[in-house]
Amino acid sequence: ACEFSVIMNPGPSRQVMIASDALDRIHELEAQLTVYRDDSELSLLNRQATIESTVVEPNLFGLLLECRRLTAETDGAFDATSGSLIALWRVCREANRVPSDDELRETLEDVGMQHVVFDNEATTIRFDHDGVGLNLGGIGKGYTLDVVGEMMTDEGLDHFLLHGGRSSILARGDHDGQGGWP
């Protein structure tokens, strides 16, 4: 739901194809990770995991394990299950009000990675009750930049700058010999 860009130094035309492939990969990841499309893998997981254990693509499963680790490491300051809180605040913002204490208390019952049950062998996830939902807004763009940056490096590009929505940036090498990216 934001614009991604690839910035490179002048060079061989092959790097334009690598950048084009990188942008295609970004679209694939967005189609997997977004909650703003009903047909994304994450949206499907959010609908199915309350009903039954749901098989998750291995890279997404790994990302969700990383989310669980980060939640523990930050004592819950980062939590990918905050989707219901995000939805509550969105509704309240549209109504030009702040959520009530009761609304927050009720919504917080659905928040916490302890509600996400991982089966590492089967790469499945299930939620322990209705109302739990994953939202990767706090990690999705950075993850996407890391994946695409690695892809471009594997293709032999050493100097590029990637940004997602101008809020998340990955820079490698330098801009035209200037010792970094201005």
WOHUUR-V248760 format. One record per residue. N is the residue number from 1. OMEGA is omega in whole degrees, 0 to 359 (* if undefined). Layout:
N,OMEGA ; N,OMEGA
//
This chain:
1,176 ; 2,182 ; 3,173 ; 4,179 ; 5,173 ; 6,178 ; 7,183 ; 8,172 ; 9,173 ; 10,181 ; 11,182 ; 12,183 ; 13,179 ; 14,182 ; 15,177 ; 16,178 ; 17,178 ; 18,178 ; 19,178 ; 20,177 ; 21,179 ; 22,179 ; 23,175 ; 24,180 ; 25,177 ; 26,178 ; 27,178 ; 28,180 ; 29,178 ; 30,180 ; 31,179 ; 32,193 ; 33,187 ; 34,170 ; 35,182 ; 36,175 ; 37,182 ; 38,184 ; 39,179 ; 40,179 ; 41,180 ; 42,177 ; 43,177 ; 44,178 ; 45,180 ; 46,179 ; 47,189 ; 48,190 ; 49,175 ; 50,184 ; 51,185 ; 52,173 ; 53,188 ; 54,179 ; 55,182 ; 56,177 ; 57,188 ; 58,179 ; 59,176 ; 60,177 ; 61,178 ; 62,178 ; 63,179 ; 64,172 ; 65,176 ; 66,176 ; 67,179 ; 68,179 ; 69,180 ; 70,177 ; 71,179 ; 72,183 ; 73,182 ; 74,183 ; 75,175 ; 76,178 ; 77,171 ; 78,180 ; 79,182 ; 80,177 ; 81,183 ; 82,181 ; 83,181 ; 84,176 ; 85,178 ; 86,180 ; 87,179 ; 88,181 ; 89,178 ; 90,179 ; 91,181 ; 92,178 ; 93,179 ; 94,178 ; 95,178 ; 96,179 ; 97,177 ; 98,178 ; 99,177 ; 100,177 ; 101,179 ; 102,178 ; 103,180 ; 104,181 ; 105,181 ; 106,181 ; 107,181 ; 108,176 ; 109,181 ; 110,185 ; 111,176 ; 112,181 ; 113,176 ; 114,178 ; 115,180 ; 116,183 ; 117,182 ; 118,168 ; 119,185 ; 120,182 ; 121,183 ; 122,187 ; 123,177 ; 124,177 ; 125,170 ; 126,177 ; 127,185 ; 128,173 ; 129,178 ; 130,176 ; 131,178 ; 132,178 ; 133,179 ; 134,176 ; 135,186 ; 136,180 ; 137,181 ; 138,184 ; 139,188 ; 140,182 ; 141,179 ; 142,177 ; 143,179 ; 144,178 ; 145,178 ; 146,180 ; 147,183 ; 148,177 ; 149,177 ; 150,178 ; 151,181 ; 152,177 ; 153,178 ; 154,179 ; 155,173 ; 156,177 ; 157,181 ; 158,185 ; 159,178 ; 160,175 ; 161,178 ; 162,170 ; 163,177 ; 164,178 ; 165,181 ; 166,179 ; 167,181 ; 168,187 ; 169,171 ; 170,180 ; 171,175 ; 172,178 ; 173,181 ; 174,181 ; 175,173 ; 176,176 ; 177,184 ; 178,178 ; 179,180 ; 180,179 ; 181,181 ; 182,*
//
